[in-house]
Amino acid sequence: MAHPKRKTSKTRRDKRRTHYKAVANQVSICQTTSEPHLRHRAYVVNGDLYYNGKVAIENYTSVAS
């Protein structure tokens, strides 16, 4: 099994980890309902499921709840 020949310094280790960062979710406002929602996701407004600004399912009830 391979072992490092030298200790990796804190600076070198932290430089490698700079690319792992949290990214804020993209929130959009629907043009038809004026509701904020996550981009490329379906969202519920007044019991109807919307996607792409159109009603996908009327009287939608979540299966997960």
Backbone atoms as SQL, in Angstrom:
CREATE TABLE atoms (id INTEGER PRIMARY KEY, chain TEXT, resi INTEGER, resn TEXT, atom TEXT, x REAL, y REAL, z REAL);
INSERT INTO atoms VALUES
  (1, 'A', 1, 'MET', 'N', 0.844, -1.174, 0.000),
  (2, 'A', 1, 'MET', 'CA', 0.000, 0.000, 0.000),
  (3, 'A', 1, 'MET', 'C', 0.890, 1.238, 0.000),
  (4, 'A', 2, 'ALA', 'N', 0.575, 2.201, -0.824),
  (5, 'A', 2, 'ALA', 'CA', 1.423, 3.383, -0.970),
  (6, 'A', 2, 'ALA', 'C', 1.256, 4.330, 0.207),
  (7, 'A', 3, 'HIS', 'N', 2.380, 4.908, 0.632),
  (8, 'A', 3, 'HIS', 'CA', 2.392, 5.905, 1.701),
  (9, 'A', 3, 'HIS', 'C', 3.092, 7.152, 1.194),
  (10, 'A', 4, 'PRO', 'N', 2.690, 8.318, 1.666),
  (11, 'A', 4, 'PRO', 'CA', 3.377, 9.529, 1.227),
  (12, 'A', 4, 'PRO', 'C', 4.799, 9.587, 1.781),
  (13, 'A', 5, 'LYS', 'N', 5.726, 10.069, 0.933),
  (14, 'A', 5, 'LYS', 'CA', 7.112, 10.192, 1.369),
  (15, 'A', 5, 'LYS', 'C', 7.305, 11.411, 2.264),
  (16, 'A', 6, 'ARG', 'N', 6.513, 12.475, 2.019),
  (17, 'A', 6, 'ARG', 'CA', 6.600, 13.694, 2.804),
  (18, 'A', 6, 'ARG', 'C', 5.201, 14.092, 3.265),
  (19, 'A', 7, 'LYS', 'N', 5.157, 14.810, 4.374),
  (20, 'A', 7, 'LYS', 'CA', 3.886, 15.306, 4.897),
  (21, 'A', 7, 'LYS', 'C', 3.352, 16.402, 3.977),
  (22, 'A', 8, 'THR', 'N', 2.056, 16.345, 3.674),
  (23, 'A', 8, 'THR', 'CA', 1.420, 17.397, 2.883),
  (24, 'A', 8, 'THR', 'C', 1.141, 18.583, 3.790),
  (25, 'A', 9, 'SER', 'N', 1.621, 19.751, 3.391),
  (26, 'A', 9, 'SER', 'CA', 1.458, 20.935, 4.233),
  (27, 'A', 9, 'SER', 'C', -0.003, 21.384, 4.266),
  (28, 'A', 10, 'LYS', 'N', -0.334, 22.167, 5.273),
  (29, 'A', 10, 'LYS', 'CA', -1.706, 22.678, 5.402),
  (30, 'A', 10, 'LYS', 'C', -2.072, 23.566, 4.225),
  (31, 'A', 11, 'THR', 'N', -1.120, 24.346, 3.746),
  (32, 'A', 11, 'THR', 'CA', -1.380, 25.239, 2.610),
  (33, 'A', 11, 'THR', 'C', -1.690, 24.442, 1.355),
  (34, 'A', 12, 'ARG', 'N', -0.882, 23.432, 1.083),
  (35, 'A', 12, 'ARG', 'CA', -1.097, 22.602, -0.116),
  (36, 'A', 12, 'ARG', 'C', -2.427, 21.846, -0.020),
  (37, 'A', 13, 'ARG', 'N', -2.734, 21.332, 1.166),
  (38, 'A', 13, 'ARG', 'CA', -3.994, 20.619, 1.368),
  (39, 'A', 13, 'ARG', 'C', -5.185, 21.554, 1.156),
  (40, 'A', 14, 'ASP', 'N', -5.122, 22.754, 1.725),
  (41, 'A', 14, 'ASP', 'CA', -6.227, 23.703, 1.621),
  (42, 'A', 14, 'ASP', 'C', -6.386, 24.247, 0.209),
  (43, 'A', 15, 'LYS', 'N', -5.283, 24.364, -0.539),
  (44, 'A', 15, 'LYS', 'CA', -5.373, 24.799, -1.937),
  (45, 'A', 15, 'LYS', 'C', -6.172, 23.796, -2.761),
  (46, 'A', 16, 'ARG', 'N', -5.972, 22.515, -2.460),
  (47, 'A', 16, 'ARG', 'CA', -6.694, 21.470, -3.178),
  (48, 'A', 16, 'ARG', 'C', -8.185, 21.517, -2.856),
  (49, 'A', 17, 'ARG', 'N', -8.520, 21.927, -1.654),
  (50, 'A', 17, 'ARG', 'CA', -9.918, 21.925, -1.223),
  (51, 'A', 17, 'ARG', 'C', -10.666, 23.207, -1.550),
  (52, 'A', 18, 'THR', 'N', -10.049, 24.168, -2.220),
  (53, 'A', 18, 'THR', 'CA', -10.731, 25.436, -2.505),
  (54, 'A', 18, 'THR', 'C', -11.884, 25.265, -3.478),
  (55, 'A', 19, 'HIS', 'N', -11.892, 24.195, -4.251),
  (56, 'A', 19, 'HIS', 'CA', -12.924, 24.016, -5.265),
  (57, 'A', 19, 'HIS', 'C', -14.229, 23.471, -4.691),
  (58, 'A', 20, 'TYR', 'N', -14.182, 22.985, -3.439),
  (59, 'A', 20, 'TYR', 'CA', -15.388, 22.466, -2.805),
  (60, 'A', 20, 'TYR', 'C', -16.062, 23.597, -2.053),
  (61, 'A', 21, 'LYS', 'N', -17.093, 24.170, -2.631),
  (62, 'A', 21, 'LYS', 'CA', -17.788, 25.263, -1.952),
  (63, 'A', 21, 'LYS', 'C', -19.286, 25.152, -2.202),
  (64, 'A', 22, 'ALA', 'N', -20.016, 25.714, -1.311),
  (65, 'A', 22, 'ALA', 'CA', -21.468, 25.686, -1.436),
  (66, 'A', 22, 'ALA', 'C', -21.913, 26.712, -2.481),
  (67, 'A', 23, 'VAL', 'N', -22.914, 26.344, -3.262),
  (68, 'A', 23, 'VAL', 'CA', -23.455, 27.224, -4.291),
  (69, 'A', 23, 'VAL', 'C', -24.918, 27.489, -3.952),
  (70, 'A', 24, 'ALA', 'N', -25.316, 28.734, -3.999),
  (71, 'A', 24, 'ALA', 'CA', -26.704, 29.081, -3.700),
  (72, 'A', 24, 'ALA', 'C', -27.622, 28.562, -4.810),
  (73, 'A', 25, 'ASN', 'N', -28.815, 28.126, -4.436),
  (74, 'A', 25, 'ASN', 'CA', -29.781, 27.634, -5.412),
  (75, 'A', 25, 'ASN', 'C', -30.275, 28.768, -6.288),
  (76, 'A', 26, 'GLN', 'N', -30.540, 28.452, -7.550),
  (77, 'A', 26, 'GLN', 'CA', -31.069, 29.424, -8.501),
  (78, 'A', 26, 'GLN', 'C', -32.581, 29.520, -8.308),
  (79, 'A', 27, 'VAL', 'N', -33.052, 30.683, -7.894),
  (80, 'A', 27, 'VAL', 'CA', -34.481, 30.895, -7.670),
  (81, 'A', 27, 'VAL', 'C', -34.996, 31.833, -8.745),
  (82, 'A', 28, 'SER', 'N', -36.110, 31.455, -9.371),
  (83, 'A', 28, 'SER', 'CA', -36.719, 32.260, -10.415),
  (84, 'A', 28, 'SER', 'C', -38.126, 32.654, -10.004),
  (85, 'A', 29, 'ILE', 'N', -38.659, 33.662, -10.671),
  (86, 'A', 29, 'ILE', 'CA', -40.040, 34.096, -10.476),
  (87, 'A', 29, 'ILE', 'C', -40.826, 33.672, -11.707),
  (88, 'A', 30, 'CYS', 'N', -41.903, 32.932, -11.491),
  (89, 'A', 30, 'CYS', 'CA', -42.746, 32.485, -12.601),
  (90, 'A', 30, 'CYS', 'C', -43.468, 33.681, -13.211),
  (91, 'A', 31, 'GLN', 'N', -43.497, 33.747, -14.523),
  (92, 'A', 31, 'GLN', 'CA', -44.149, 34.866, -15.206),
  (93, 'A', 31, 'GLN', 'C', -45.668, 34.770, -15.143),
  (94, 'A', 32, 'THR', 'N', -46.195, 33.552, -15.060),
  (95, 'A', 32, 'THR', 'CA', -47.647, 33.408, -15.041),
  (96, 'A', 32, 'THR', 'C', -48.232, 33.507, -13.638),
  (97, 'A', 33, 'THR', 'N', -47.531, 32.935, -12.621),
  (98, 'A', 33, 'THR', 'CA', -48.079, 32.919, -11.266),
  (99, 'A', 33, 'THR', 'C', -47.390, 33.893, -10.321),
  (100, 'A', 34, 'SER', 'N', -46.277, 34.466, -10.718),
  (101, 'A', 34, 'SER', 'CA', -45.473, 35.388, -9.892),
  (102, 'A', 34, 'SER', 'C', -44.988, 34.733, -8.605),
  (103, 'A', 35, 'GLU', 'N', -44.790, 33.431, -8.612),
  (104, 'A', 35, 'GLU', 'CA', -44.308, 32.684, -7.452),
  (105, 'A', 35, 'GLU', 'C', -42.826, 32.359, -7.621),
  (106, 'A', 36, 'PRO', 'N', -42.037, 32.492, -6.552),
  (107, 'A', 36, 'PRO', 'CA', -40.634, 32.054, -6.636),
  (108, 'A', 36, 'PRO', 'C', -40.552, 30.528, -6.608),
  (109, 'A', 37, 'HIS', 'N', -39.620, 29.980, -7.387),
  (110, 'A', 37, 'HIS', 'CA', -39.441, 28.527, -7.436),
  (111, 'A', 37, 'HIS', 'C', -38.028, 28.217, -7.882),
  (112, 'A', 38, 'LEU', 'N', -37.589, 26.981, -7.632),
  (113, 'A', 38, 'LEU', 'CA', -36.284, 26.537, -8.093),
  (114, 'A', 38, 'LEU', 'C', -36.335, 26.308, -9.594),
  (115, 'A', 39, 'ARG', 'N', -35.242, 26.686, -10.278),
  (116, 'A', 39, 'ARG', 'CA', -35.195, 26.525, -11.733),
  (117, 'A', 39, 'ARG', 'C', -35.201, 25.045, -12.108),
  (118, 'A', 40, 'HIS', 'N', -35.893, 24.718, -13.198),
  (119, 'A', 40, 'HIS', 'CA', -35.973, 23.369, -13.747),
  (120, 'A', 40, 'HIS', 'C', -36.600, 22.381, -12.774),
  (121, 'A', 41, 'ARG', 'N', -37.498, 22.868, -11.936),
  (122, 'A', 41, 'ARG', 'CA', -38.228, 22.009, -11.003),
  (123, 'A', 41, 'ARG', 'C', -39.708, 22.356, -11.076),
  (124, 'A', 42, 'ALA', 'N', -40.561, 21.382, -10.854),
  (125, 'A', 42, 'ALA', 'CA', -41.989, 21.628, -10.770),
  (126, 'A', 42, 'ALA', 'C', -42.308, 22.220, -9.407),
  (127, 'A', 43, 'TYR', 'N', -43.363, 23.036, -9.323),
  (128, 'A', 43, 'TYR', 'CA', -43.721, 23.681, -8.057),
  (129, 'A', 43, 'TYR', 'C', -45.233, 23.780, -7.951),
  (130, 'A', 44, 'VAL', 'N', -45.729, 23.786, -6.701),
  (131, 'A', 44, 'VAL', 'CA', -47.162, 23.777, -6.433),
  (132, 'A', 44, 'VAL', 'C', -47.630, 25.177, -6.073),
  (133, 'A', 45, 'VAL', 'N', -48.727, 25.623, -6.720),
  (134, 'A', 45, 'VAL', 'CA', -49.364, 26.900, -6.413),
  (135, 'A', 45, 'VAL', 'C', -50.863, 26.650, -6.343),
  (136, 'A', 46, 'ASN', 'N', -51.445, 26.922, -5.185),
  (137, 'A', 46, 'ASN', 'CA', -52.892, 26.755, -4.968),
  (138, 'A', 46, 'ASN', 'C', -53.382, 25.368, -5.359),
  (139, 'A', 47, 'GLY', 'N', -52.628, 24.329, -5.040),
  (140, 'A', 47, 'GLY', 'CA', -53.060, 22.960, -5.301),
  (141, 'A', 47, 'GLY', 'C', -52.794, 22.470, -6.711),
  (142, 'A', 48, 'ASP', 'N', -52.254, 23.294, -7.611),
  (143, 'A', 48, 'ASP', 'CA', -51.933, 22.877, -8.973),
  (144, 'A', 48, 'ASP', 'C', -50.422, 22.785, -9.129),
  (145, 'A', 49, 'LEU', 'N', -49.961, 21.783, -9.858),
  (146, 'A', 49, 'LEU', 'CA', -48.536, 21.595, -10.091),
  (147, 'A', 49, 'LEU', 'C', -48.160, 22.280, -11.398),
  (148, 'A', 50, 'TYR', 'N', -47.188, 23.200, -11.312),
  (149, 'A', 50, 'TYR', 'CA', -46.745, 23.960, -12.478),
  (150, 'A', 50, 'TYR', 'C', -45.346, 23.530, -12.878),
  (151, 'A', 51, 'TYR', 'N', -45.075, 23.543, -14.178),
  (152, 'A', 51, 'TYR', 'CA', -43.736, 23.341, -14.714),
  (153, 'A', 51, 'TYR', 'C', -43.639, 24.118, -16.009),
  (154, 'A', 52, 'ASN', 'N', -42.584, 24.900, -16.148),
  (155, 'A', 52, 'ASN', 'CA', -42.382, 25.746, -17.335),
  (156, 'A', 52, 'ASN', 'C', -43.495, 26.769, -17.494),
  (157, 'A', 53, 'GLY', 'N', -44.078, 27.230, -16.408),
  (158, 'A', 53, 'GLY', 'CA', -45.117, 28.239, -16.471),
  (159, 'A', 53, 'GLY', 'C', -46.472, 27.719, -16.903),
  (160, 'A', 54, 'LYS', 'N', -46.635, 26.405, -17.006),
  (161, 'A', 54, 'LYS', 'CA', -47.894, 25.806, -17.437),
  (162, 'A', 54, 'LYS', 'C', -48.366, 24.828, -16.369),
  (163, 'A', 55, 'VAL', 'N', -49.669, 24.624, -16.303),
  (164, 'A', 55, 'VAL', 'CA', -50.226, 23.666, -15.346),
  (165, 'A', 55, 'VAL', 'C', -49.918, 22.261, -15.841),
  (166, 'A', 56, 'ALA', 'N', -49.178, 21.512, -15.049),
  (167, 'A', 56, 'ALA', 'CA', -48.849, 20.136, -15.405),
  (168, 'A', 56, 'ALA', 'C', -49.941, 19.196, -14.875),
  (169, 'A', 57, 'ILE', 'N', -50.340, 19.371, -13.578),
  (170, 'A', 57, 'ILE', 'CA', -51.370, 18.536, -12.968),
  (171, 'A', 57, 'ILE', 'C', -52.271, 19.428, -12.152),
  (172, 'A', 58, 'GLU', 'N', -53.572, 19.364, -12.396),
  (173, 'A', 58, 'GLU', 'CA', -54.540, 20.118, -11.590),
  (174, 'A', 58, 'GLU', 'C', -54.895, 19.314, -10.349),
  (175, 'A', 59, 'ASN', 'N', -55.203, 20.014, -9.259),
  (176, 'A', 59, 'ASN', 'CA', -55.556, 19.398, -7.977),
  (177, 'A', 59, 'ASN', 'C', -54.507, 18.376, -7.549),
  (178, 'A', 60, 'TYR', 'N', -53.259, 18.801, -7.545),
  (179, 'A', 60, 'TYR', 'CA', -52.131, 17.930, -7.226),
  (180, 'A', 60, 'TYR', 'C', -52.032, 17.698, -5.731),
  (181, 'A', 61, 'THR', 'N', -51.857, 16.451, -5.330),
  (182, 'A', 61, 'THR', 'CA', -51.572, 16.101, -3.935),
  (183, 'A', 61, 'THR', 'C', -50.268, 15.331, -3.914),
  (184, 'A', 62, 'SER', 'N', -49.397, 15.682, -2.988),
  (185, 'A', 62, 'SER', 'CA', -48.090, 15.067, -2.906),
  (186, 'A', 62, 'SER', 'C', -48.206, 13.631, -2.392),
  (187, 'A', 63, 'VAL', 'N', -47.439, 12.738, -2.978),
  (188, 'A', 63, 'VAL', 'CA', -47.429, 11.346, -2.558),
  (189, 'A', 63, 'VAL', 'C', -46.541, 11.188, -1.331),
  (190, 'A', 64, 'ALA', 'N', -45.518, 12.040, -1.194),
  (191, 'A', 64, 'ALA', 'CA', -44.555, 11.915, -0.108),
  (192, 'A', 64, 'ALA', 'C', -45.157, 12.267, 1.253),
  (193, 'A', 65, 'SER', 'N', -46.144, 13.150, 1.302),
  (194, 'A', 65, 'SER', 'CA', -46.666, 13.550, 2.607),
  (195, 'A', 65, 'SER', 'C', -47.677, 12.582, 3.133);
